[in-house]
Amino acid sequence: MKKILIPALLLVLAASCREVPKVPYGKTVEMPVEVLMDKIRGGWYGQTIGCTYGGPTEFKYKGGIIMDEIPIPWYDDYIYDTFVEDPGLYDDVYMDLTFLETMLRYGSDAPARMYAEAFAGADYKLWHANQAARYNILNGRGAPESGHWMYNPHADDIDFQIEADFIGMLYPGGINKASVLSDRIGHIMNYGDGWYGGVFIGAMYTLAYVCDDIPTVVTEALKTIPEGTKFQGTISDVIRFWKKYPRDWKQCWFEVTNRHANDVGCPEGVWNGFNIDATINSAFVVIGLLYGEGDFYRTMDIATRCGNDSDCNPASAAGILGVMYGYDAIPDYWKKGAERIKDIPFPYTTLSLEDVCRSNYELVLADCNEGGTGRISFNVEKPETVRYEQCFEGIVPTQKLVLKKAFTDSLELNFRGSGVVVEGSVRKTGHADDSYVAEVTALLDGKEVEHFRMPIDYITRKYEIFSAYCFGSGDHTLILRLDNPHPDYELYASEMVVYDDEK
């Protein structure tokens, strides 16, 4: 009952991918507009359903599998209830919509600055690479520096991966067009493997329009990622172990996690089961797709049970299947709740699920050519590899120290290494409001290296107190000086991660 049935309308493609599991590169594909719309609706509804399904387990299973005997809740109105009671769950949808609204307002050629300003100025909460980028942008450091690892410790995190679904959905067969837009938007908040996560997810969506062979979609999308990168190596290992253990996704999960789950960048994830790295989470999307074998429920369930960011991963996996097979092929069991929220705007946006589908459809039509009556045509691009870039090359974490130090004047920290991240925040000590902005000076070995502002306001906060890399291996002293102390506030340093040159 829950198995996806491929609709007969897909036979209108220039070649049947089931019969010849190849992508028709260099050819023009014609598609009826109703099939196009069905695929777009499948992508957005699939993403919303997958996000909802994985929501209850998000980061509750860190570094471990959600075993089969642990039930994941679902009932007819589950999406509606979640949408009303926990709208913040859908950050991987409404983040897409911020960029989509920018494109609708300023056109598909809008510069990175406009996308950056739109999400930096939004009212919703952000975390990790997104919040670090927001702070950078609001404080004068624009893209692409806002996402670069030298200024954003979370550059390898999942953020752009979960925001790139819409990019692939804009370009049927246009895998290189998607990469160009991914370059413009993805470097606002990510770099290196964090950027590759979005490039890869977007590429799979573009191919899902023209091919229904899942292994082909995965392997062809991976051609956009340079060899020699951690991301390419990780996804290649997923494919390798899927072939070795074709019926055992848990063994594949174990082999891949054992080799690739160590987080180097995100301070919270260093030497911790918590892993928000794009590389390992993209691997879980692929495990869901390959072992799900086209079954909507099984794909979503496996991607969820891989753990970690277990709402975002099934969202992408289910969205890709939705584009591949279309909305009509998604079993009604999963669509009932989505139908109840289809005309309700997503949080922080003016767009409902149906609005998004129509807007996506209009943008695709504008980029494609007219075919026969009631049809569109588009060219299928052969994937080109994007440029090589890696974060934290040549350095590794060597210490992670619990600090738990509050201060209202200055804090001195001594360490041996070539890089350091100090985690922490501004805290209230009295009955004060959120208007205070700490002015902080950082001195490394007696030399002022940075002066920065730290708002107590959660939306505009600085994600870490201080980070710096590649300043020479050796013994160092870092002093953090609070320049505008206030009796109702303090700086609190929670942890410190030390890096040194890789030996």
LINZIZI-V307701 format. One record per backbone hydrogen bond with DSSP energy under -1.0 kcal/mol. CO is the residue of the C=O (numbers start at 1). NH is the residue of the N-H. E is the energy in kcal/mol with one decimal. If there is no record, write none. Layout:
BEGIN
CO & NH & E
CO & NH & E
END
This chain:
BEGIN
7 & 10 & -1.7
8 & 11 & -2.1
9 & 12 & -1.8
10 & 13 & -1.7
16 & 20 & -2.3
20 & 22 & -3.7
23 & 25 & -2.6
24 & 27 & -1.7
27 & 380 & -2.3
29 & 378 & -2.0
31 & 376 & -2.8
32 & 36 & -2.0
33 & 37 & -2.5
34 & 38 & -1.8
35 & 39 & -2.2
36 & 40 & -2.4
37 & 41 & -2.7
38 & 42 & -2.1
38 & 327 & -2.3
39 & 43 & -2.2
40 & 44 & -2.2
41 & 45 & -2.8
42 & 46 & -2.2
43 & 47 & -2.1
44 & 48 & -2.0
45 & 49 & -2.8
46 & 50 & -2.7
47 & 51 & -2.3
48 & 52 & -2.0
49 & 53 & -2.6
50 & 54 & -2.0
54 & 57 & -1.3
55 & 58 & -1.5
57 & 60 & -2.3
61 & 308 & -3.1
67 & 70 & -1.8
75 & 78 & -2.2
77 & 81 & -2.8
78 & 82 & -2.4
79 & 83 & -2.8
80 & 84 & -2.0
81 & 85 & -2.7
82 & 86 & -3.0
86 & 89 & -1.9
87 & 90 & -1.6
90 & 93 & -1.6
90 & 94 & -2.9
91 & 95 & -1.7
93 & 97 & -1.8
94 & 98 & -1.5
95 & 99 & -1.3
96 & 100 & -2.4
97 & 101 & -3.1
98 & 102 & -1.6
99 & 103 & -2.1
100 & 104 & -2.4
101 & 105 & -1.9
102 & 106 & -2.8
103 & 107 & -2.3
107 & 110 & -1.7
111 & 114 & -1.1
111 & 115 & -1.2
112 & 116 & -2.9
113 & 117 & -2.5
114 & 118 & -1.8
115 & 119 & -1.9
116 & 120 & -2.4
117 & 121 & -1.8
127 & 130 & -1.1
127 & 131 & -1.1
128 & 132 & -2.7
129 & 133 & -2.3
130 & 134 & -2.7
131 & 135 & -2.6
132 & 136 & -2.2
133 & 137 & -2.9
134 & 138 & -2.8
135 & 139 & -1.3
136 & 141 & -3.4
137 & 140 & -1.6
142 & 146 & -1.2
144 & 147 & -1.4
148 & 151 & -2.0
148 & 152 & -1.3
152 & 155 & -1.7
154 & 157 & -2.5
155 & 191 & -1.8
156 & 278 & -2.8
158 & 162 & -1.6
160 & 163 & -1.1
164 & 168 & -1.5
165 & 169 & -1.6
171 & 174 & -1.7
173 & 175 & -1.3
173 & 381 & -2.8
174 & 178 & -2.2
175 & 179 & -1.5
176 & 180 & -1.9
177 & 181 & -1.9
178 & 182 & -2.5
179 & 183 & -2.0
180 & 184 & -1.6
181 & 185 & -2.6
182 & 186 & -2.4
183 & 187 & -1.0
185 & 188 & -1.9
186 & 190 & -2.0
191 & 194 & -1.6
192 & 196 & -2.6
193 & 197 & -1.7
195 & 199 & -2.0
196 & 200 & -2.9
197 & 201 & -2.0
198 & 202 & -2.6
199 & 203 & -2.1
200 & 204 & -2.1
201 & 205 & -1.8
202 & 206 & -2.0
203 & 207 & -1.9
204 & 208 & -1.9
206 & 173 & -1.9
207 & 210 & -1.4
207 & 211 & -1.3
213 & 217 & -2.2
214 & 218 & -2.5
215 & 219 & -2.7
216 & 220 & -2.6
217 & 221 & -2.0
218 & 222 & -1.7
220 & 223 & -1.0
221 & 224 & -1.8
222 & 225 & -1.7
224 & 386 & -2.9
226 & 229 & -1.1
229 & 233 & -2.1
230 & 234 & -2.4
231 & 235 & -2.3
232 & 236 & -2.1
233 & 237 & -1.7
234 & 238 & -1.8
235 & 239 & -2.1
236 & 240 & -2.4
237 & 241 & -2.8
238 & 242 & -2.1
239 & 243 & -2.0
240 & 244 & -1.5
241 & 245 & -2.8
245 & 248 & -1.5
248 & 252 & -1.6
249 & 253 & -2.7
250 & 254 & -2.4
251 & 255 & -2.5
252 & 256 & -2.5
253 & 257 & -2.9
254 & 258 & -2.7
255 & 259 & -1.0
256 & 260 & -2.3
257 & 261 & -1.7
266 & 270 & -1.2
269 & 272 & -1.4
276 & 158 & -2.0
277 & 281 & -1.7
278 & 282 & -2.6
279 & 283 & -1.7
280 & 284 & -1.4
281 & 285 & -1.5
282 & 286 & -2.1
283 & 287 & -2.4
284 & 288 & -2.1
285 & 289 & -2.1
286 & 290 & -3.0
287 & 291 & -2.3
288 & 292 & -1.6
289 & 293 & -1.0
292 & 295 & -2.2
295 & 299 & -2.7
296 & 300 & -2.1
297 & 301 & -3.0
298 & 302 & -2.6
299 & 303 & -2.1
300 & 304 & -1.7
301 & 305 & -2.7
302 & 306 & -1.1
304 & 307 & -2.1
305 & 66 & -2.5
308 & 59 & -2.8
308 & 310 & -2.5
309 & 313 & -1.9
311 & 315 & -1.3
312 & 316 & -2.0
313 & 317 & -2.2
314 & 318 & -2.8
315 & 319 & -2.0
316 & 320 & -2.4
317 & 321 & -1.9
318 & 322 & -2.2
319 & 323 & -2.0
320 & 324 & -2.3
321 & 325 & -2.7
322 & 326 & -2.2
327 & 330 & -1.6
331 & 334 & -1.7
332 & 336 & -1.5
335 & 339 & -2.2
341 & 344 & -1.7
342 & 354 & -2.5
346 & 349 & -1.7
351 & 346 & -2.8
352 & 356 & -2.7
353 & 357 & -1.9
354 & 358 & -2.2
355 & 359 & -2.7
356 & 360 & -2.8
357 & 361 & -2.3
358 & 362 & -2.4
359 & 363 & -2.1
360 & 364 & -2.2
361 & 365 & -2.4
362 & 366 & -1.9
364 & 368 & -1.2
369 & 377 & -3.0
372 & 375 & -2.0
374 & 33 & -2.4
375 & 371 & -2.4
376 & 31 & -2.7
377 & 369 & -2.7
378 & 29 & -2.9
380 & 26 & -3.1
392 & 395 & -1.5
394 & 502 & -3.3
396 & 500 & -2.3
399 & 498 & -2.5
401 & 496 & -2.4
405 & 493 & -3.2
407 & 491 & -2.6
409 & 482 & -3.4
411 & 480 & -2.6
413 & 478 & -3.3
415 & 476 & -3.2
417 & 474 & -1.0
418 & 471 & -1.9
419 & 499 & -2.8
420 & 468 & -2.1
421 & 497 & -2.6
422 & 465 & -1.8
422 & 466 & -1.5
423 & 494 & -1.9
425 & 492 & -2.8
427 & 490 & -2.3
430 & 432 & -1.7
436 & 456 & -2.0
438 & 454 & -2.7
439 & 483 & -3.3
440 & 452 & -2.8
441 & 481 & -2.9
442 & 449 & -2.6
442 & 450 & -1.4
443 & 479 & -2.8
444 & 447 & -1.6
447 & 444 & -2.7
450 & 442 & -3.2
452 & 440 & -3.2
454 & 438 & -2.6
466 & 422 & -2.9
468 & 420 & -2.7
474 & 417 & -2.5
476 & 415 & -2.2
477 & 445 & -3.2
478 & 413 & -2.9
479 & 443 & -2.7
480 & 411 & -2.1
481 & 441 & -2.4
486 & 489 & -1.9
488 & 429 & -3.0
488 & 430 & -1.2
490 & 427 & -3.1
491 & 407 & -2.8
492 & 425 & -1.8
493 & 405 & -2.6
494 & 403 & -2.9
494 & 404 & -1.0
495 & 423 & -2.6
496 & 401 & -3.1
497 & 421 & -2.3
498 & 398 & -3.2
498 & 399 & -1.5
499 & 418 & -3.1
499 & 419 & -1.6
500 & 396 & -2.3
END
